[in-house]
Amino acid sequence: MVRAGGTRSRGERSAATRELILTTAERLFAEHGLFAVSNRQISEAAGQGNNTAVGYHFGTKADLLRAIVRRHSERIEQLRTAMVGQVRDSTDVRAWATCLVHPATDHLAELGPPTWFARFSAQMTADPASRSIMYEETFRSPSLIEAIRGFDRCLPGMPARVRAERGDMARLLMVHMCAERELALAEGGAAGRDGWAMTAAGLVDALVGLWTAPITGPDGGIRDPRTTTKEEPA
């Protein structure tokens, strides 16, 4: 509530300060890495005279990282929930891959450049301790869990070791390609002209190809995983 004379209440000022700190921290972490940025630097860049402002509003660095993730997760959850509702009975790998990729890219497109969340996410996943925070927050999403289960139901049969390996590849592909495109958009170069829609389309194509690609066995033989739907042992 804005009081007479245009002044804001203490609660409004605190909320505005929190939002400014979150934006500043997300940008600095994205551009410089998690360990290269201190709370003091965030406070100074956010224009806070008190260098303990970050700790006062957020507590520990882990709490700050969680707050940044949660800042984006609500909208991504809304977008994914709508997509999952449209394909819930589908047995098409591409339909479920779309549910895994598009919510995040559509959210970034809505924000408009410059954004930092894709690069921030890449920094989070590069560090084991921070990665656990990112995964804990990410898998709080009911729609994501449903999308993963729907995607898994459509996959061809493959050894467990191949499934795990391709899962790691898929996560790296999504995280780091989004980070690269975000950087290109921020810098305004030719690589960023296609925008998020084409990035998402390319990622969906790549995921479908990755998960349905031929498998090389221990004996060097190659088989098409689409020829069977029965999962094989490692």
Secondary structure by P-SEA (a helix, b strand, c coil): cccccccccaaaaaaaaaaaaaaaaaaaaaccccccccaaaaaaaaccccccccccccccaaaaaaaaaaacaaaaaaaaaaaaaaccccccaaaaaaaaccaaaaaaaaacccccaaaaaaaaaacaaaaaaaaaaaaccaaaaaaaaaaaaacccccaaaaaaaaaaaaaaaaaaaaaaaaaaaaccccccccaaaaaaaaaaaaaaaaacccccccccccccccccccccc
